[in-house]
């Protein structure tokens, strides 16, 4: 831990991190010996940087030089002193142009409470592509629900109170719900996702998602993905309507395809020829996408296999139809190298919070040194 300005020699500290490409005129040889103010400022910057790199230095106790208000900035990071009006979201908007990227600042300063006068690191270059570190690999759990009720007996039904407890647990324990677009960008190595990222999905299209789950998700600031099979939409008061799906979409929720009639794509029906089987696959996969595209004025990119079952034929046709990701119900989470057309999901079936918590493994230790 850095106890004060003299705990680390700035010159030697900088040399130790030369591999990170962090260079600034402040650190040129001889400058620090001649200027005590620069020496103190260097200690602040280096202490903050160490917190950013390995999370072990309490930089909130280090004071910036009196009268120095401008933050230090390099190509890789900014050392910033918090003002009363600052929050991770407002800083993300200021420096990244997107308040939704607040997680970048939170993850880089996870030991801080973001109080006025505190010094934080604002990363400008994200490291750890693919969620890989020397300790292991990040992995994204996807939760799968079906329907909800005030009281439930079926394993496919989750009670209102239990769902609220589960979402409260995610919120209070620092889990961040991501969208399928976020997950796709992660799998395609275009962007990182937050630590403790999780995705929430619901299959079929029961109206109870809209009447029970939707208000709870909004309460905790979460969104989810609903996979609907189009023959079920609007057929009864138990099924969600197209207008309700449009409302979900307007609130940032994602609507994906679960086929037309929810038939098993991996098995031929009795007396079904090979050609008839292929025609059924095409109808289930292509037609559902076409209808959802028209009804919701979107390009539907995400697909859920009925019963979570997929084979080579169905997977190939899902890709041909233009979907970018598809999910199963095989248990487990998804590292960066997961097959985007065979993503794993954990069905939330048991009515036990401990089992729910066990499904939230976001990191797998792996000796990579």
N, C-alpha and C positions, 0 to 999 in steps of 0.2 A: 504493500500500500504506500502511496505518496503522502507523507506526513506534512510536508511543507515544500518551500521552493528549493531547499537544498537536498531533498531526498534523491533526486536524479540529476546527474550532470547533463545539461541539455545537449552538449556536443556529443557525448558518448551515446546518449539515448537516440539522438537523431541517426547516428551512424548505424546503430543496431537495427533501425527500420528503413535503411536505405533501399532495401528490396521492394518496399511498397511504392517507390517512385515519389516520395514526399520530399520535395526540395523547395526552398524559398529563400529569398535574399536575406531573410532574417537570420538564417543559419550559416551564413558565410563565415569562414574561419576568421577569428579575431574580432568580429562584431560584438559578440556577447561579452567578451572580456572588457571591452571599453565602455559598455553602456549598461548600467545596472537596471534601468527600466526595461530594456530589451531582454535582459536576463530573466527578470520576473515574468514578463509576458511569455517568453519561451516556455517557462515552467508550466504556466497555465495551459498553453496550447498543447504541450507534450503530454501533460497529465490527462487532458480531455481526450487526446488522440488515443492514449493507451486504453481508456475506458471504452472507446469505440471499437478498438481492435480486439480486446479480450474480456471486457466487462468486469475488471477486477479493481478498478481505481475509483475511489469516492471523490469525484471532482467537484461535488457541490460545496465542499469546504474550502476550496481554493478561491481566493479573491482576485479579481481582475485589478490591474493597476488603476489607481484613482485617476479619474479624468479620461481614461481610455474607453471610448464608447463604440468604436468601430470593430466589428467582428473580424477575426482572422479568416482568410479564405485562400484555399489553394485549388488546384484542379480537381482534387479528390474529396474535399470536405470543407465545412465551415465550422468554426467555433463561435457559438452564439450565446449571448447573455439574455435570459428571458425577461421580457417586459410584462407588466401586469395584464395586458390584453392578449398575450400569446397563449396559444394552445397547439398541440400537435397538428390539428386540422388547419388552423389559420397559418401556421408556418409552412405546411405542405402546400397550401394555396399560394403563399408568397414566393416560395423558392422553387416549387415544382409545377405550379399552375393547376393543381388538382388536389382538393382537400381530401379526397379518398385515399391519397397516398400517405396519410398520416401515419400509417403502420411503419413506414420506412424510418421515420423519426423515432417512433416508440420503440422499435426493435433495436435501434442503435443506442438507445439510452434507457434500457429496460430497468435499471436500478434507480431511476429518478422518479420524483413525484411531480415534476414540471411546476416548480414554484418560482415566483418572481425573484430575479437576481441569480438564479442558478445557471451554470454553464452547461450547455449540451453540444453534442456533435450533430451536424446535419450532413449526412453523406451525400455526395454528388456523384459518386461512382459506387454501384452496388457490387459486392463481392460474393463469392460462394455460389456461382452459377450452378443451377440444377439442385440446389439445396445440399451440396456436398461440403463436408468439413472433415477435418482430421479425425473427428470422433465418430462420424457416421453419416447417414443419409436422411434427409427430410422425406416424409411420405404423407400424402394427403388422404385422410379418411373421408368417405362419402356415406352419409347416413340415408337410409331408405325407409320412408313411411308409406302407409297406404290410406288409412282413414282414421277419423277421430270421433270421440263421443264423450258425453258427460260421464257415462259408465260403460265399460267395455268388457266383453267376455271373450271375443275372438282374439287370437294372437296378432291378427293384422290390424287391430284397432288399438289406438293409444288414447287414454283418457285425457281430458282437458287439463286436469291438475298435474298429471305426470308430465305431459308435454311442457307445461309451464316450468316445472322443476328442472327439466332437462335443458331448456333454453336459458334459464337463469344460471344453471351451472356453467354453461358455455360462456355466458357473459361475464360472470364474476371470476372466472378462472382464466381469462385472457385469450379465449379462443376467438378467432376471427373467421366469420363466414364469408367464403369467396363465391364468385359466380362461375358457371361453366366456361365463360369467356376467359376468366382469370386462369382457370385450370388448363385450358387449351394453350394459352400463351406460355404457361409454365412448361407443359409437355413439349412444346415446339421450341423451347429454349429462347423465347423472345423476352421473357420477364421473370422475375422472382415473385414468390407469393409470401405472405407474412409467416412468421413463426406461428405454430399452433393453428394453421389454416385448416378449415373443415368445410365441406360442402353439404348442403341439405337438399334432399330430393323427396318427391312424393309421386307415387305411381297411380295410374288408372283414371283419376278425375272425379273422385267423390266430392260432393259439395261441402262435406264437413271440413275439408281443407280450407275452404273459403270462409266458412262461418266460425270455425274454432281455431284452426292453426294460424291463419292469416293475421288476426288481431294480436295473437301472442307474439308472432314473429315481428310485427311492427313495433310492439312494446319494447322489444330488446334491440331494435335497429337491425334486424336480420332480413335477408331475402332467401328465397329458395327456388328450386326448379320443379315444375310440375310436368310430368309426362302423361299425356292423355291419349287414350285410344278413341278415335273420332266417332265411331258408332255409338259410343256411350254419352258423348257430350249432349246435354240438354234433353235426354230421353225421359227423365223423371225428376221429381223433387230431390232425389238422392244424388243426382249427377250435376256437376258444375255446368254452367251455361257459357256460351261464347262471350256474352257481355261481362260475366264475372272473370273470365280469362283475360279479357281486355283490361279490366280493372287491375288485375294482378300485374299484368305487363306494365301498366302505367305507373305502378309502384316499384318498378325495378326487378320484378320477378321474371324468370325465364320459363317459356313454355316450349316443351319438346314433344316429340312423337313417341307413342307407345303402340304404334300400328293402327290399323283400321278396326279390327275386330278382336284383337288380343288372342290370336291363334298362335300355337307353338310353331315357331319357325324352323325347328330342328327335326321335325318328324313329318313324314307324309301321312295324310289321312288314309283311312281304309279305302282301298281300290283307287287311290290317287296315282296317276301316272307321273313320270318324271317331268313331263312338260306341264301337266296341270299343277304340280308342286311349284315349279318355277314361276308360273303365272300367279299363283297365290302369294308367293314371296314378293313379287313385284307389286301386286296390288296393295299388300299390307304395308310395304316399306315406302314405295313411291307415292301412292295415292294419299296416304295420311299426311305426308309432308306437303303435298300440293294443296290439300284442303286447309291445313293450318296456315300455310303461307298466305292463302287468299283471305281467310277469315280474320287473321290477326295482322295482316299487312307486314309480313316479316319474311326473312329467310330462315327457315328452321334448320338448325345445325346440330341438334343434339337428339339422341335416340336411346330408348330403353328397350331391351329385348323382353318380350313377354315371358314371364316366369324366370327371367334372368338367363335364359338359355340361348346359346349361339353356336353356330357351326361355320365351316368355311363358306358355304353357299350364302347364308344370311349375312355374314360379315362382309363378304365381297359386294353384295347388293346394297348394303347400307352405305358403303363407300361410294359405289356408283351413283347412288341417289343424291349425293352431295352433302351428306352429314359429315361432320368433322370429328365427332366423338360418339361413343356408344357405351352403355353401362350394363353390367350383369348384376347378379346378386351373389357372386362368389365373395366370400369374406376376405377382408384385408384392406390395406390402404395402398396408395399409389405413389411410387417414387417417380423421379423424372423420366426414367426409361420405360415406364409402363406403356403397354400397347393402348393407344387412344380408342381403339374399337373393342377392347375387352377390359374396360376399367372395372375394378372391384368396388363393391358396395356392401355395407353391413345393414341388414334389415333390423329394424328396431322392433323386436317381437316380445322379449321378456319384460316383465313389469318390475324390474329391479334396477335401481340407480347404479349399483356397483357394476352390473353387467354393461350398462350404458357407458360408464366411465372407461371400462376396459376396451371399448370400441374406438377410443379417441387417441390412438397411438400415432403421434405426428412425427416421431423421430425414431430411427432404428440405429442403435449403437453398432458400429462396425469399425474394426481396427484398420485405419487407412494410412497410418504413419509408415 
